[in-house]
Amino acid sequence: MKTSNRVGIRTCSDYSPFGVELDGRTVSLEGYRFGFNTQEKTDEIAGKGNHTTAMYWEYDSRLGRRWNVDPVVKSHESSYTTFANNPILFVDPSGSDTTFFQADGSYDKEAKKGFEQAKKDLDQMVQKQAEKIEKIKSKGIRKEWSEGKLESKLKLDIVRLNNLNKLKEDFDFILDANTPLITYSSDGSKTNGELGLAEVQYNMNTGEVISATVYLKTVSSSVIIHENRHTRQNQLRTKLEQEVEAFEYARIFDPLHVASYINAAKAALYPMGNAPESFGITEMVKWLYEIQ
């Protein structure tokens, strides 16, 4: 007997812009939990199809508003606003805050694309490094390496993975709904000639970050990782300390990019090619930002 290869439809819905199911235009099997914006339906609260639950909000599709106050304060819109009041253009499957809305309410697609690409690139690097470590461990088991030999073989790779996870922690922090508002913009005119610039507002009593705006002249993964670090640094650290750390983070991701800065500084300060072997990020930052 021939097995049918027909596909069964579990649900089919037409919605109003903010997510109300249209009468007579919704077919859904019993037990199917998801609806508008891929969020889970909670029909017990406000009737069938009128309320959804996501990671960061409870959402009423009839009002087009979240029930809970957005933990990230944006001066240009209500704390209950969803989709920047434009559900035709924007989606928000998790209910998390986006960092790409500008002060005028516009949405910077280029900055978002660059940020997501940087995160994707880093996630792939973390995964590959973790897989490499597991392969070495498996080889060690097959060849019956001693504990000391296995530890020696893994040492540099574990350091590499730990360093990559430091970069990942910055992304996780920035994307957390409870993080102070951090806005990304591809408006390169604000970078003062640099590839990226982070303008950070601090709590003057504690030195902690209140909010930040990152301007990107070049929307590249290395620059984004550099600026990500600035959005988390305490104001009490010196300019030199902040920039050295940001370049060190960028070097973990793209050593050649940072090496180009170091080589440029060497060429400017030592045109005869007699730069000391110890010349590195710290010396480059002092030259680049004219720090004594």
C-alpha positions as CSV (number, residue, x, y, z in Angstrom):
1,M,0.0,0.0,0.0
2,K,1.4,3.4,-1.0
3,T,1.9,5.8,1.9
4,S,0.4,9.2,1.5
5,N,2.8,12.1,1.3
6,R,0.2,14.8,1.8
7,V,1.1,17.5,4.3
8,G,-1.4,18.1,7.1
9,I,-2.1,21.7,8.1
10,R,-2.2,22.2,11.9
11,T,-3.2,25.8,11.9
12,C,-4.0,28.6,9.5
13,S,-4.9,32.1,10.6
14,D,-5.4,35.6,9.3
15,Y,-4.7,38.4,11.8
16,S,-5.4,42.1,12.2
17,P,-2.1,44.1,12.2
18,F,-1.6,43.7,16.0
19,G,-2.7,40.1,16.1
20,V,-6.4,39.6,16.6
21,E,-7.6,36.5,14.9
22,L,-10.2,37.5,12.1
23,D,-13.6,35.8,12.4
24,G,-14.1,32.9,10.0
25,R,-10.5,33.0,8.8
26,T,-8.8,30.8,11.4
27,V,-8.5,27.0,11.4
28,S,-6.6,25.4,14.2
29,L,-6.4,21.9,15.6
30,E,-7.1,21.4,19.2
31,G,-4.0,21.5,21.3
32,Y,-2.0,23.7,18.9
33,R,-0.5,26.2,21.3
34,F,1.0,28.9,19.1
35,G,-0.4,31.8,17.2
36,F,0.4,35.4,16.2
37,N,4.2,36.3,16.1
38,T,4.9,32.6,16.9
39,Q,4.0,33.3,20.5
40,E,2.2,30.9,22.8
41,K,-1.5,31.5,23.1
42,T,-3.1,31.9,26.5
43,D,-6.8,31.7,25.8
44,E,-7.8,31.4,29.5
45,I,-7.0,35.1,30.1
46,A,-8.9,37.1,27.5
47,G,-10.6,34.6,25.2
48,K,-9.4,32.6,22.2
49,G,-6.6,34.2,20.3
50,N,-6.6,37.5,22.3
51,H,-3.6,37.0,24.6
52,T,-0.1,35.5,24.0
53,T,2.8,34.8,26.2
54,A,6.5,35.2,25.2
55,M,9.8,35.2,27.0
56,Y,9.7,38.8,28.0
57,W,6.0,39.8,28.0
58,E,2.3,39.1,28.3
59,Y,0.7,40.6,25.2
60,D,-2.9,41.6,24.5
61,S,-3.5,41.6,20.7
62,R,-6.8,43.5,21.0
63,L,-5.0,46.5,22.6
64,G,-1.7,46.0,20.8
65,R,0.0,46.5,24.2
66,R,2.1,44.5,26.6
67,W,0.7,43.9,30.1
68,N,4.0,44.4,31.9
69,V,6.1,47.5,31.8
70,D,9.0,47.3,29.4
71,P,12.1,47.2,31.7
72,V,14.0,49.2,29.1
73,V,12.9,52.8,29.2
74,K,12.8,54.7,25.9
75,S,12.0,58.4,26.2
76,H,10.2,58.5,22.8
77,E,7.6,55.8,23.5
78,S,5.3,54.3,26.1
79,S,6.6,51.5,28.3
80,Y,3.7,49.4,27.1
81,T,4.3,50.0,23.3
82,T,4.9,47.0,21.1
83,F,6.5,46.8,17.6
84,A,7.3,50.5,17.8
85,N,3.6,51.0,17.0
86,N,4.3,49.6,13.5
87,P,3.3,45.8,13.4
88,I,3.3,45.8,9.6
89,L,7.1,46.5,9.4
90,F,8.4,45.0,12.7
91,V,8.1,41.6,14.5
92,D,9.1,40.6,18.0
93,P,8.7,36.9,18.6
94,S,10.3,36.9,22.1
95,G,9.0,40.2,23.4
96,S,12.5,41.4,24.1
97,D,13.7,44.9,23.6
98,T,15.4,45.8,20.4
99,T,18.5,48.0,20.3
100,F,18.0,49.4,16.8
101,F,15.3,52.0,17.2
102,Q,16.6,55.5,16.8
103,A,15.5,58.6,18.8
104,D,13.1,59.6,16.0
105,G,11.4,56.2,16.1
106,S,13.0,54.9,12.9
107,Y,14.6,51.5,12.7
108,D,18.2,51.0,11.6
109,K,18.2,47.8,9.5
110,E,21.8,48.1,8.6
111,A,23.0,48.2,12.2
112,K,20.7,45.3,13.1
113,K,22.0,43.2,10.2
114,G,25.6,43.9,11.2
115,F,24.9,43.2,14.9
116,E,23.2,39.9,14.1
117,Q,26.0,38.9,11.7
118,A,28.6,39.6,14.4
119,K,26.7,37.4,16.9
120,K,26.3,34.7,14.3
121,D,30.0,34.8,13.4
122,L,30.9,34.5,17.1
123,D,28.4,31.8,17.9
124,Q,29.9,29.7,15.1
125,M,33.5,30.3,16.3
126,V,32.4,29.2,19.9
127,Q,30.7,26.1,18.5
128,K,33.7,25.1,16.4
129,Q,36.1,25.6,19.2
130,A,34.0,23.6,21.6
131,E,33.8,20.8,19.0
132,K,37.6,20.9,18.5
133,I,38.1,20.4,22.3
134,E,35.7,17.4,22.3
135,K,37.6,15.9,19.4
136,I,40.9,16.2,21.3
137,K,39.3,14.6,24.4
138,S,38.0,11.7,22.3
139,K,41.4,11.2,20.7
140,G,43.0,11.2,24.2
141,I,40.6,8.5,25.3
142,R,41.3,6.4,22.3
143,K,45.0,6.7,22.6
144,E,44.9,6.4,26.4
145,W,46.7,9.7,27.1
146,S,47.7,10.4,30.6
147,E,45.8,13.2,32.4
148,G,48.8,15.4,32.2
149,K,49.3,14.9,28.5
150,L,45.6,15.6,27.8
151,E,45.7,18.7,29.9
152,S,48.7,19.9,28.0
153,K,47.1,19.2,24.6
154,L,43.9,21.1,25.6
155,K,45.5,24.1,27.4
156,L,45.6,26.6,24.5
157,D,42.3,25.5,23.1
158,I,40.5,25.9,26.4
159,V,42.0,29.4,26.8
160,R,40.8,30.2,23.3
161,L,37.2,29.0,24.1
162,N,37.2,30.9,27.4
163,N,38.2,34.1,25.5
164,L,35.5,33.6,22.9
165,N,33.0,33.2,25.6
166,K,34.0,36.5,27.1
167,L,32.9,38.1,23.8
168,K,29.7,36.1,23.9
169,E,28.9,37.4,27.4
170,D,28.8,40.9,26.1
171,F,26.2,40.0,23.4
172,D,24.2,38.1,26.1
173,F,24.3,41.1,28.4
174,I,23.3,43.6,25.6
175,L,20.4,41.4,24.5
176,D,19.1,40.8,28.0
177,A,15.8,42.6,28.5
178,N,16.9,43.9,31.9
179,T,20.0,45.6,30.5
180,P,20.1,49.4,30.2
181,L,19.1,50.7,26.8
182,I,21.9,50.3,24.3
183,T,21.1,51.7,20.8
184,Y,23.1,50.9,17.7
185,S,23.2,53.2,14.7
186,S,24.9,53.0,11.3
187,D,25.2,56.8,11.2
188,G,28.9,57.0,10.6
189,S,28.9,60.9,10.7
190,K,28.8,60.6,14.5
191,T,32.0,58.6,14.9
192,N,34.5,61.5,14.6
193,G,36.4,59.6,11.9
194,E,36.7,56.4,13.9
195,L,35.3,53.1,12.7
196,G,33.0,53.0,15.7
197,L,32.2,55.2,18.7
198,A,30.3,54.4,21.9
199,E,28.7,57.3,23.7
200,V,28.0,56.1,27.2
201,Q,25.9,57.7,30.0
202,Y,26.9,56.8,33.5
203,N,25.6,56.9,37.0
204,M,27.8,59.5,38.5
205,N,27.7,57.9,41.9
206,T,28.6,54.4,41.0
207,G,30.2,54.8,37.6
208,E,27.9,52.1,36.1
209,V,26.4,52.4,32.7
210,I,22.9,53.9,32.5
211,S,22.5,53.8,28.7
212,A,24.7,53.9,25.6
213,T,24.6,54.7,21.9
214,V,27.0,52.9,19.5
215,Y,27.6,54.6,16.2
216,L,29.2,52.5,13.4
217,K,31.0,54.0,10.5
218,T,31.9,50.5,9.4
219,V,29.3,47.8,10.3
220,S,31.8,45.0,10.8
221,S,31.9,42.2,13.3
222,S,35.3,43.2,14.7
223,V,34.2,46.8,15.3
224,I,30.9,45.8,16.8
225,I,32.7,43.5,19.3
226,H,35.1,46.4,20.2
227,E,32.2,48.8,20.8
228,N,30.2,46.1,22.7
229,R,33.0,46.1,25.3
230,H,32.7,49.9,25.8
231,T,28.9,49.6,26.6
232,R,29.8,47.6,29.8
233,Q,32.9,49.4,31.1
234,N,32.9,51.3,34.4
235,Q,33.5,55.0,34.0
236,L,36.1,54.9,36.8
237,R,38.5,53.2,34.4
238,T,40.8,55.4,32.5
239,K,40.5,56.0,28.7
240,L,43.7,54.0,28.2
241,E,42.3,51.0,30.2
242,Q,39.0,51.1,28.4
243,E,40.5,51.2,24.9
244,V,43.2,48.6,25.6
245,E,40.6,46.2,26.9
246,A,38.3,46.8,23.9
247,F,41.1,46.2,21.4
248,E,42.1,43.0,23.3
249,Y,38.5,41.8,22.9
250,A,38.5,42.6,19.2
251,R,41.8,40.8,18.8
252,I,40.3,37.6,20.2
253,F,37.8,37.7,17.3
254,D,40.0,39.1,14.5
255,P,43.7,39.3,15.3
256,L,44.6,40.6,11.9
257,H,42.3,43.6,12.2
258,V,44.0,44.7,15.4
259,A,47.4,43.9,14.1
260,S,46.8,46.4,11.3
261,Y,46.3,49.1,13.9
262,I,49.5,48.1,15.7
263,N,51.5,48.1,12.5
264,A,50.2,51.5,11.6
265,A,51.3,52.9,14.9
266,K,54.7,51.3,14.5
267,A,55.2,52.8,11.1
268,A,54.3,56.2,12.4
269,L,56.4,56.1,15.5
270,Y,59.3,54.1,14.2
271,P,59.7,54.8,10.4
272,M,63.1,53.2,10.4
273,G,61.6,49.9,11.5
274,N,63.3,49.8,14.9
275,A,60.2,49.4,17.1
276,P,60.8,47.4,20.3
277,E,59.5,43.8,20.4
278,S,57.2,44.7,23.3
279,F,55.3,47.2,21.2
280,G,51.7,46.1,21.3
281,I,48.1,47.2,22.0
282,T,48.9,49.5,24.9
283,E,51.5,51.5,22.9
284,M,49.2,51.6,19.9
285,V,46.3,53.0,21.9
286,K,48.5,55.7,23.4
287,W,49.5,56.7,19.9
288,L,46.1,56.4,18.4
289,Y,44.3,58.5,21.1
290,E,47.3,60.7,22.0
291,I,47.4,59.5,25.5
292,Q,50.6,60.3,27.5
